[in-house]
Amino acid sequence: MKKEVIIIGNGIAGITLAVLLQRKNIPFVILHREEEKQSFALGETLPPTAMLLLHELQLLSVFEENAYRKTYGYHSMWGSSKVTDINFFHQNPYKNGLKINKQQTLAQLQAAVKEHTVSYQKGFEIIHSAHGNTVILAKNDGIKIVQGKILVDATGRNRAVLKKLKVESTIHDELVAVSCHIPKIKHPKLTHEVYVESFKEGWGIVSALNETENICSLFTDVGNEILPKLKDASQWKSTLAETTYLKDFLTEDTTTKVKGGNANSSVATQIAGINWLALGDAAMSFDPLSSHGITNAIYTSAKALEAIEKKLNVADVKAFPEYAETLQSVFKQYLQSKDLVYQQETRWKDEVFWKRFFITGS
């Protein structure tokens, strides 16, 4: 199989790029690994800024069709013992975000490019040269060879392609998340369906997942003494008993399963090469506090399309380096803004989790 573009990974970033390439009639193939495990549903919320980007890419209707509802703000208890109501009313041109069903949204986008999708079961290898890329897929019934001019890493935080290309990552912190689904309750003192609260050892967010469930995610650092307790959802309520409203959402159900994973800020040391590039979390991963995850996937896909068009249509040798430079600049600005947000929480500035944000020159 020979294509102009080979995309490895079929999450939001890879599928968005595939849809955009299809519109431009640029031949591509999506390679994705079949997984037996069912994905863990997260309460994904798109901010108003993402609405404009989706509109410009003519993708807004897809995300709206697969949204649980529009969102008009969120509550936060951060840097103060008082709840702040962050309302989207003053946002322009869109005054709402979206609480989306990520799995359903992905399924609709994946269906649009299904005929360009190839699955594999046992991994892949890359033969990479200045003239193109050859990907060898290991399948249950043998191997399949795919050739393309441009290779795209859309494998998320795994950065599976970058690892094959010996590209390293710069890790900026050791933030981890533990999440679980809990029964949905309507808090008597909160109106929005998203609530963020900081505490001595980290912070947490409760967000509506659907009509009957919330998802709660708690964030702390690797090695923090609270982490072992957070791995057992039945201990959450007692462990976080000193929180103001967060504890009200928590359960003592011993059957509730906890899902853990990295939530740190990291960036690939090289985001693009002569004939390859990374996008979404494979290029740069953001702290969930930023709410940039899906927006980053969509934004980098749009920028990748621009670079790929220049590379294929006019042989622009600067296209990929400029793409990488743009993303590096975005990530640098993000790091500065992230630290400023954490520095707003001064109540526990001497505690292990928080003190790094107040060290001069950190």
Helices and strands as residue ranges (DSSP letters): E 2-8, H 12-23, E 28-33, E 45-46, H 48-56, H 60-65, E 67-71, E 73-77, E 84-87, G 88-90, E 97-100, H 102-112, G 114-116, E 117-120, E 124-129, E 132-139, E 142-153, G 156-158, H 160-164, E 169-171, E 175-183, E 194-199, E 202-208, E 213-221, H 227-230, G 233-235, H 236-239, H 246-249, E 259-262, E 266-268, E 276-278, G 280-282, E 284-285, G 288-290, H 293-314, H 319-343, G 355-358
